[in-house]
Amino acid sequence: MKSTLIQAFHPHPERSRVQRSWLECLSSVQGLTINRPYERYPDWRIDVEREQALLMAHERIVFMYPLYWYSVPPLMKLWMDEVLTFGWAYGPGVDRLKGKTWLQAISTGAVAQDYQAGGFNEFSLSELLKPVQRTAHMLGMRYRPPFVLHGVRQQDEQALQRSAQSLLDELQAEAEPQFL
Ligand SMILES: Cc1cc2nc3c(=O)[nH]c(=O)nc-3n(C[C@H](O)[C@H](O)[C@H](O)COP(=O)(O)O)c2cc1C
């Protein structure tokens, strides 16, 4: 498997069902590094050098988080502001993250049908994730379609286990397109 960093951003891991089941499944897999900034930085003082070193050491970065107000949880936004800095992550002649893969594993409360024109949430998840997509491309990273579990309240334990296995399968498949 590609060297993979899981950046698990859950503001309340003790209340989590989905993200917790994904993490439990992935924690038994060799070759994955799991980083949990909410647990690591309870005071929100991010160790920027440590986080940048983690990015450098892995080919694929998986941001795992619950959708919060159609966006990322607040510590993930702060992490982006503080870690992905001008002169280190982007800027003239800077290509440290170029070619690395940016993947997201996202859970949402609303069901899939809500995420479309005319649906309750009006916009597709692809539309709502444009700022993140643009950020990845700004860094020269390869943005992959997100792994998504919608309608979390409707999911029983078995469905959660299946989704965790699907996520693991996707990570192990390495079905990356070839750019010739
Ligand atoms: C502050 C907050 C904001 C949320 N915003 C959204 C949202 O914009 N869209 C959505 O579908 N679900 C939203 N949810 C629901 C969460 O995404 C959902 O509970 C979570 O993905 C479930 O994963 P977990 O079991 O790991 O916590 C929100 C939940 C909270 C607490």
The ligand as an ORCA input file, in Angstrom:
! r2SCAN-3c Opt
* xyz 0 1
  C     -21.922     21.142     14.509
  C     -22.433     20.108     13.534
  C     -22.614     20.464     12.208
  C     -23.077     19.515     11.293
  N     -23.230     19.888      9.985
  C     -23.690     18.990      9.091
  C     -23.863     19.367      7.727
  O     -23.589     20.489      7.310
  N     -24.347     18.426      6.866
  C     -24.647     17.144      7.272
  O     -25.085     16.352      6.429
  N     -24.456     16.755      8.564
  C     -23.978     17.634      9.472
  N     -23.770     17.268     10.771
  C     -23.928     15.836     11.147
  C     -22.563     15.137     11.203
  O     -21.882     15.255      9.960
  C     -22.730     13.663     11.563
  O     -23.338     13.615     12.830
  C     -21.395     12.932     11.579
  O     -20.860     12.850     10.285
  C     -21.566     11.537     12.133
  O     -20.295     10.938     12.272
  P     -19.802     10.433     13.704
  O     -20.708      9.311     14.130
  O     -18.395      9.943     13.472
  O     -19.850     11.593     14.633
  C     -23.338     18.175     11.711
  C     -23.157     17.848     13.065
  C     -22.722     18.796     13.961
  C     -22.544     18.395     15.410
*
